[in-house]
Amino acid sequence: MNTLLIYSEIGGMFGTSSQEVANFLHQNDNEPVEIRINSVGGYITEGVAIYNLLKNYQGEVNIVIDSLCASIATIVALGGDNIRMGLGGLFMIHNPWAMVGGDSEDFRKEADLLDKMKSQLVSIYMTKFNGTEEEIIKMMDSETWLSDKEAMAYGFVNTIEQDLKMSASVKYD
């Protein structure tokens, strides 16, 4: 199984882009793939594009959260068929935010756009979340950090990876 590491921000100048993920999936021709995540998040539109690429991939998508899965990286993770989290990992959700300049109208437009983006993210979270829409909104409003066990209890993660167990050994005399 081929693996793609998302060990950077999502999108941006130096992050993992949706184009890179699309190329990786295309090269794997619907064979099972593994995406390993350790990311602070990044750009909402890039993360949603990656989520949709993963959801529409015909092969099995295995997500492994190695340590940090924050912000839009959580949406990317939810694109997987199987979502595993490393022992001690963190899963952080919050409201979308932006940096904007301009006059009061520019700020009002940006606030409306952020509200629209939040609504879209809530819809994606609800595909896995063991709770109500009101609960996930409250968690986003509060910027919530979930431990590995909490992320699993809320339905964001299927399993928590324990220490790797030896599956084979060779004895030399």
C-alpha positions as CSV (number, residue, x, y, z in Angstrom):
1,M,0.0,0.0,0.0
2,N,1.4,3.4,-1.0
3,T,1.5,6.2,1.6
4,L,1.2,9.9,1.3
5,L,2.5,12.0,4.2
6,I,0.6,15.2,5.1
7,Y,3.2,16.5,7.6
8,S,2.7,20.2,6.8
9,E,0.0,22.7,6.5
10,I,-2.9,22.1,4.0
11,G,-2.4,24.2,1.0
12,G,-0.4,27.4,1.0
13,M,3.0,28.0,-0.5
14,F,4.8,25.1,1.3
15,G,1.9,22.9,2.3
16,T,0.3,19.8,0.8
17,S,-2.0,20.8,-2.0
18,S,-5.2,19.2,-3.4
19,Q,-3.3,18.9,-6.7
20,E,-0.6,16.8,-5.0
21,V,-3.3,14.5,-3.4
22,A,-5.1,14.2,-6.7
23,N,-1.8,13.2,-8.4
24,F,-1.1,10.6,-5.7
25,L,-4.6,9.1,-5.9
26,H,-4.4,9.0,-9.8
27,Q,-1.0,7.2,-9.6
28,N,-2.5,4.6,-7.3
29,D,-5.3,3.7,-9.7
30,N,-8.0,2.8,-7.1
31,E,-5.6,0.6,-5.1
32,P,-5.8,0.9,-1.3
33,V,-3.8,4.0,0.0
34,E,-2.7,5.3,3.3
35,I,-2.6,9.0,4.2
36,R,-0.6,9.8,7.3
37,I,-1.4,13.2,9.0
38,N,0.5,15.4,11.4
39,S,-0.8,18.9,10.5
40,V,-1.8,22.2,12.1
41,G,-4.4,22.7,9.3
42,G,-4.4,25.4,6.7
43,Y,-6.6,26.6,3.9
44,I,-10.3,25.6,4.1
45,T,-10.9,25.3,0.3
46,E,-7.8,23.1,-0.1
47,G,-8.9,20.9,2.8
48,V,-12.4,20.5,1.5
49,A,-11.1,19.7,-2.0
50,I,-8.8,17.0,-0.5
51,Y,-11.7,15.6,1.6
52,N,-13.8,15.3,-1.6
53,L,-11.0,13.7,-3.5
54,L,-10.6,11.1,-0.8
55,K,-14.4,10.5,-0.5
56,N,-14.7,10.0,-4.3
57,Y,-11.6,7.7,-4.6
58,Q,-12.7,4.2,-5.6
59,G,-10.1,2.4,-3.6
60,E,-9.8,2.1,0.2
61,V,-8.5,5.2,2.0
62,N,-6.8,4.5,5.3
63,I,-6.0,7.6,7.4
64,V,-3.4,7.5,10.2
65,I,-3.2,10.5,12.5
66,D,0.3,10.2,13.8
67,S,0.2,13.1,16.3
68,L,-1.6,16.4,15.5
69,C,-4.7,16.7,13.4
70,A,-5.9,20.3,13.7
71,S,-8.3,22.7,12.0
72,I,-8.9,21.8,8.4
73,A,-6.7,18.7,8.7
74,T,-9.6,17.2,10.7
75,I,-11.8,17.5,7.6
76,V,-9.1,15.8,5.5
77,A,-9.0,13.0,8.0
78,L,-12.7,12.5,7.8
79,G,-12.4,11.7,4.0
80,G,-10.9,8.3,4.9
81,D,-12.7,5.0,5.1
82,N,-10.7,3.9,8.1
83,I,-9.3,6.5,10.5
84,R,-6.7,5.5,13.0
85,M,-5.1,7.7,15.6
86,G,-1.7,7.2,17.2
87,L,-1.6,6.9,21.0
88,G,-1.3,10.4,22.4
89,G,-2.6,12.1,19.3
90,L,-4.7,15.3,19.3
91,F,-7.7,16.3,17.2
92,M,-8.6,20.0,17.3
93,I,-11.7,21.6,15.8
94,H,-12.6,25.3,15.7
95,N,-14.5,27.9,13.7
96,P,-13.0,29.0,10.4
97,W,-11.1,32.3,10.6
98,A,-9.4,34.7,8.2
99,M,-7.2,37.7,8.1
100,V,-8.9,40.5,6.2
101,G,-8.2,44.1,5.5
102,G,-10.4,46.8,4.1
103,D,-13.4,48.8,5.0
104,S,-16.5,47.8,7.1
105,E,-18.2,46.3,4.0
106,D,-15.2,44.1,3.4
107,F,-15.4,42.8,7.0
108,R,-19.1,42.2,6.8
109,K,-18.6,40.2,3.6
110,E,-15.8,38.2,5.1
111,A,-18.0,37.4,8.2
112,D,-20.8,36.2,6.0
113,L,-18.3,34.0,4.1
114,L,-16.9,32.6,7.3
115,D,-20.4,31.7,8.5
116,K,-21.1,29.9,5.2
117,M,-17.8,28.0,5.5
118,K,-18.6,27.0,9.1
119,S,-22.0,25.6,8.0
120,Q,-20.3,23.5,5.3
121,L,-17.7,22.2,7.8
122,V,-20.5,21.3,10.3
123,S,-22.1,19.3,7.5
124,I,-18.9,17.3,7.0
125,Y,-18.3,16.8,10.7
126,M,-21.8,15.5,11.1
127,T,-21.1,12.6,8.7
128,K,-19.0,11.0,11.5
129,F,-19.9,12.9,14.8
130,N,-21.7,11.0,17.5
131,G,-23.8,13.9,18.7
132,T,-26.1,16.7,17.6
133,E,-25.4,19.6,15.3
134,E,-25.7,22.0,18.2
135,E,-23.0,20.0,20.1
136,I,-20.5,20.2,17.2
137,I,-21.2,23.9,16.8
138,K,-20.6,24.5,20.5
139,M,-17.3,22.5,20.2
140,M,-16.2,24.6,17.2
141,D,-17.2,27.8,19.0
142,S,-15.0,26.8,21.9
143,E,-12.0,25.6,19.9
144,T,-12.0,22.0,21.2
145,W,-8.9,19.8,21.6
146,L,-9.7,16.1,21.8
147,S,-7.5,13.4,23.0
148,D,-7.2,10.1,21.1
149,K,-9.9,8.5,23.3
150,E,-12.2,11.5,23.0
151,A,-11.8,11.7,19.2
152,M,-12.8,8.0,19.1
153,A,-15.7,8.5,21.5
154,Y,-17.1,11.3,19.3
155,G,-16.8,9.1,16.2
156,F,-14.0,10.9,14.4
157,V,-11.6,8.0,14.8
158,N,-12.2,4.3,14.4
159,T,-9.3,2.9,16.3
160,I,-6.3,4.1,18.4
161,E,-3.0,2.6,17.4
162,Q,-1.1,1.0,20.3
163,D,2.6,0.3,20.2
164,L,3.4,-1.7,17.1
165,K,3.5,-5.4,17.8
166,M,6.0,-7.6,16.1
167,S,4.3,-9.7,13.4
168,A,7.3,-11.7,12.3
169,S,10.9,-12.3,13.4
170,V,14.0,-13.9,12.1
171,K,16.4,-15.6,14.4
172,Y,20.1,-15.7,13.5
173,D,22.4,-18.3,15.0
